[in-house]
Amino acid sequence: MVEGNDIKKAHEEIQKKISLMLPEKWDSLYLYASVVERAGSLQTGEMFFYYFPKGVLRKKPINVYEIPSRFNIDEKQYSNFVNDLYNSIKNLRKVCIEEGEKPWSEITITIEKVKYKAIYGYEDLNTNLFNHDERHIIWRYKYLGVPYQSLNRVERDIINEYMRRPEERTYTYEQSIYSKDSNKKLEKVKSIEKNLEFVTEDKIKEMEFKSTHVPKNQLLK
């Protein structure tokens, strides 16, 4: 895959927006997003996003959609930032296509220590064997280290079926994180809008979430 300056810049933009959305220090972060092409050039997708707080034993990841309630941040405003991040991910996909690459349908982003990694997947999600809830279970098992023993019978059946399938074709992009201060705590959690002024100076368009809310998951448009 070609890794030109435009692709690198798109990844750096994603890094910045991710880091500034987290109002506490963290050790590692894991994000999944999909972009599905529908009839009439309509794009839909989903995104889930977890991080492990710094200084806490790696036991339970924090779901990014819990941040407004955990830190008393305006939920509607924070949803705008989530949508803006998802738009940046769709922009990355657009840039990749403009560089002549095959369109990817899903991406997993991990940030561990000073390494940023993006794993592109090319499955046809319109015909995929697993629905979005099942993909969520599989992804959490693969990337968040959810123990197999902790899964219920239905979840284990999903994982077993996934493990029987041929390995999916993927491509991995890596680079160092854009700044040494990526884990810097926001000075005032309630003033997150101020910390994101550079993101919103072009006035982020408020978007409506498509489809119903799924626990620990968010469907996006």
NURO-618626 format. One record per residue (C-alpha): x, y, z; residue number from 1; residue in one letter. Coordinates in Angstrom, 1 decimal, padded with zeros to 4 digits. Layout:
BEGIN
PT,X,Y,Z,NUM,A
...
END
This chain:
BEGIN
PT,000.0,000.0,000.0,1,M
PT,001.2,003.5,-000.9,2,V
PT,001.9,005.6,002.3,3,E
PT,002.1,009.1,001.0,4,G
PT,002.1,012.4,002.9,5,N
PT,-001.7,012.8,002.6,6,D
PT,-002.3,009.4,004.2,7,I
PT,000.2,010.2,007.0,8,K
PT,-001.5,013.5,007.6,9,K
PT,-004.9,011.8,007.7,10,A
PT,-003.6,009.4,010.4,11,H
PT,-002.0,012.2,012.4,12,E
PT,-005.4,014.1,012.4,13,E
PT,-007.0,010.9,013.8,14,I
PT,-004.4,010.6,016.5,15,Q
PT,-004.9,014.2,017.6,16,K
PT,-008.6,013.9,017.8,17,K
PT,-008.5,010.6,019.7,18,I
PT,-006.0,011.9,022.3,19,S
PT,-007.9,015.1,022.9,20,L
PT,-011.1,013.3,023.5,21,M
PT,-009.8,011.4,026.5,22,L
PT,-009.9,013.5,029.7,23,P
PT,-007.5,011.4,031.8,24,E
PT,-004.1,009.8,031.3,25,K
PT,-004.1,006.4,029.6,26,W
PT,-001.8,003.6,028.7,27,D
PT,-003.3,002.0,025.6,28,S
PT,-006.2,002.6,023.3,29,L
PT,-008.2,000.4,020.8,30,Y
PT,-010.7,001.6,018.2,31,L
PT,-012.8,-000.1,015.5,32,Y
PT,-014.6,001.6,012.7,33,A
PT,-016.4,000.4,009.6,34,S
PT,-017.5,002.1,006.4,35,V
PT,-020.2,000.3,004.5,36,V
PT,-021.2,001.3,001.0,37,E
PT,-025.0,001.2,000.5,38,R
PT,-027.2,001.8,-002.5,39,A
PT,-027.2,005.4,-003.8,40,G
PT,-023.7,006.1,-002.6,41,S
PT,-024.9,006.1,001.0,42,L
PT,-022.2,005.3,003.6,43,Q
PT,-023.0,003.9,007.0,44,T
PT,-020.9,002.3,009.6,45,G
PT,-020.1,001.8,013.3,46,E
PT,-017.4,002.7,015.7,47,M
PT,-016.4,001.4,019.1,48,F
PT,-013.5,002.8,021.1,49,F
PT,-011.9,001.7,024.4,50,Y
PT,-008.9,002.8,026.5,51,Y
PT,-007.1,001.5,029.6,52,F
PT,-006.5,004.3,032.1,53,P
PT,-002.9,005.0,033.2,54,K
PT,-001.9,003.6,036.6,55,G
PT,-004.7,001.0,036.7,56,V
PT,-004.0,-002.7,036.3,57,L
PT,-005.1,-003.9,032.9,58,R
PT,-008.4,-005.3,034.1,59,K
PT,-011.3,-003.4,032.5,60,K
PT,-011.2,-001.1,029.5,61,P
PT,-013.2,002.1,029.5,62,I
PT,-015.8,002.5,026.8,63,N
PT,-015.4,006.0,025.2,64,V
PT,-019.2,006.4,025.2,65,Y
PT,-019.2,006.3,029.0,66,E
PT,-017.0,009.4,029.2,67,I
PT,-019.8,012.1,029.3,68,P
PT,-021.4,010.4,032.3,69,S
PT,-018.1,009.5,034.0,70,R
PT,-016.7,013.1,033.8,71,F
PT,-019.8,015.2,033.7,72,N
PT,-019.3,016.3,030.1,73,I
PT,-022.2,017.5,027.9,74,D
PT,-023.3,014.4,026.0,75,E
PT,-024.6,016.2,022.9,76,K
PT,-021.3,018.2,022.5,77,Q
PT,-019.2,015.1,023.0,78,Y
PT,-021.3,013.2,020.4,79,S
PT,-020.3,015.9,018.0,80,N
PT,-016.6,015.2,018.7,81,F
PT,-017.2,011.4,018.2,82,V
PT,-018.9,012.2,014.9,83,N
PT,-016.0,014.4,013.8,84,D
PT,-013.6,011.6,014.6,85,L
PT,-015.6,009.2,012.5,86,Y
PT,-015.6,011.7,009.7,87,N
PT,-011.8,011.8,009.9,88,S
PT,-011.7,008.0,009.6,89,I
PT,-014.0,008.2,006.5,90,K
PT,-011.7,010.9,005.1,91,N
PT,-008.7,008.6,005.6,92,L
PT,-010.5,005.9,003.6,93,R
PT,-011.2,008.5,000.9,94,K
PT,-007.5,009.5,000.8,95,V
PT,-006.5,005.9,000.5,96,C
PT,-008.8,005.5,-002.5,97,I
PT,-007.5,008.6,-004.1,98,E
PT,-004.0,007.2,-003.8,99,E
PT,-005.1,004.2,-005.9,100,G
PT,-005.6,001.7,-003.1,101,E
PT,-008.4,-000.9,-002.8,102,K
PT,-011.2,000.5,-000.6,103,P
PT,-011.1,-001.0,002.9,104,W
PT,-014.3,-001.7,004.8,105,S
PT,-013.1,-001.7,008.4,106,E
PT,-010.2,-000.4,010.4,107,I
PT,-008.8,-001.2,013.8,108,T
PT,-006.6,001.5,015.4,109,I
PT,-004.3,000.7,018.4,110,T
PT,-002.1,003.0,020.3,111,I
PT,000.3,001.3,022.7,112,E
PT,003.2,003.2,024.3,113,K
PT,004.5,005.3,021.4,114,V
PT,003.4,003.1,018.5,115,K
PT,000.3,003.9,016.4,116,Y
PT,-001.0,001.0,014.3,117,K
PT,-003.9,000.9,011.9,118,A
PT,-005.1,-002.5,010.6,119,I
PT,-007.3,-002.3,007.4,120,Y
PT,-009.8,-005.1,006.7,121,G
PT,-011.4,-005.8,003.3,122,Y
PT,-014.4,-008.0,004.1,123,E
PT,-017.6,-007.3,002.3,124,D
PT,-019.7,-006.3,005.4,125,L
PT,-022.9,-006.3,003.4,126,N
PT,-022.6,-010.1,003.0,127,T
PT,-020.5,-010.9,006.1,128,N
PT,-021.5,-013.9,008.1,129,L
PT,-021.5,-011.9,011.3,130,F
PT,-023.7,-009.0,012.2,131,N
PT,-022.4,-005.8,013.9,132,H
PT,-023.1,-007.2,017.4,133,D
PT,-021.2,-010.4,016.6,134,E
PT,-018.3,-008.5,015.1,135,R
PT,-018.2,-006.4,018.3,136,H
PT,-017.9,-009.6,020.4,137,I
PT,-015.1,-011.0,018.1,138,I
PT,-013.2,-007.7,018.1,139,W
PT,-013.3,-007.4,021.9,140,R
PT,-012.0,-010.9,022.2,141,Y
PT,-009.2,-010.3,019.8,142,K
PT,-008.0,-006.8,020.9,143,Y
PT,-009.2,-006.3,024.5,144,L
PT,-008.1,-009.6,025.8,145,G
PT,-011.5,-010.7,026.9,146,V
PT,-011.0,-014.2,028.4,147,P
PT,-012.7,-017.1,026.6,148,Y
PT,-013.8,-018.5,029.9,149,Q
PT,-015.7,-015.3,030.7,150,S
PT,-017.9,-015.6,027.6,151,L
PT,-021.4,-017.0,027.7,152,N
PT,-022.4,-019.9,025.5,153,R
PT,-023.7,-017.8,022.6,154,V
PT,-020.5,-015.7,022.6,155,E
PT,-018.3,-018.8,022.6,156,R
PT,-020.2,-020.2,019.7,157,D
PT,-019.6,-016.9,017.8,158,I
PT,-015.8,-017.1,018.6,159,I
PT,-015.6,-020.7,017.7,160,N
PT,-017.3,-020.1,014.3,161,E
PT,-014.9,-017.1,013.7,162,Y
PT,-011.9,-019.3,014.5,163,M
PT,-013.0,-021.9,012.0,164,R
PT,-013.1,-019.4,009.2,165,R
PT,-010.1,-018.6,006.9,166,P
PT,-007.9,-015.8,008.2,167,E
PT,-009.1,-012.4,006.8,168,E
PT,-006.9,-010.4,004.5,169,R
PT,-005.6,-007.3,006.2,170,T
PT,-002.9,-004.6,005.8,171,Y
PT,-001.2,-002.9,008.7,172,T
PT,000.1,000.7,008.8,173,Y
PT,002.4,001.9,011.6,174,E
PT,003.9,005.1,012.7,175,Q
PT,005.1,006.8,015.9,176,S
PT,002.5,008.9,017.7,177,I
PT,002.4,012.5,016.7,178,Y
PT,003.4,014.0,020.0,179,S
PT,005.1,013.1,023.3,180,K
PT,002.1,014.7,025.0,181,D
PT,-000.5,012.4,023.6,182,S
PT,-001.4,011.1,027.1,183,N
PT,-001.5,014.5,028.7,184,K
PT,-004.6,015.0,030.9,185,K
PT,-006.9,017.8,029.8,186,L
PT,-006.5,020.6,032.4,187,E
PT,-010.3,021.0,032.8,188,K
PT,-012.5,018.2,031.8,189,V
PT,-015.6,020.4,031.6,190,K
PT,-013.9,022.7,029.2,191,S
PT,-013.2,020.0,026.6,192,I
PT,-014.8,022.2,023.9,193,E
PT,-012.0,024.8,024.5,194,K
PT,-009.3,022.2,024.2,195,N
PT,-010.8,021.2,020.8,196,L
PT,-011.1,024.7,019.3,197,E
PT,-008.6,023.8,016.6,198,F
PT,-010.9,020.9,015.6,199,V
PT,-014.0,023.0,015.5,200,T
PT,-012.8,026.3,014.0,201,E
PT,-014.4,025.3,010.7,202,D
PT,-017.6,024.6,012.6,203,K
PT,-018.2,020.9,013.0,204,I
PT,-021.5,019.9,011.4,205,K
PT,-023.7,018.2,013.9,206,E
PT,-024.7,014.8,012.5,207,M
PT,-027.6,012.5,013.5,208,E
PT,-026.7,009.0,014.6,209,F
PT,-028.2,006.4,012.2,210,K
PT,-030.0,003.4,013.6,211,S
PT,-030.6,002.6,017.3,212,T
PT,-028.0,002.7,020.0,213,H
PT,-026.3,-000.6,020.7,214,V
PT,-024.8,-001.0,024.2,215,P
PT,-021.0,-000.4,024.1,216,K
PT,-021.2,000.4,020.5,217,N
PT,-022.4,003.3,018.3,218,Q
PT,-023.8,003.1,014.8,219,L
PT,-022.7,006.1,012.7,220,L
PT,-023.7,007.8,009.5,221,K
END
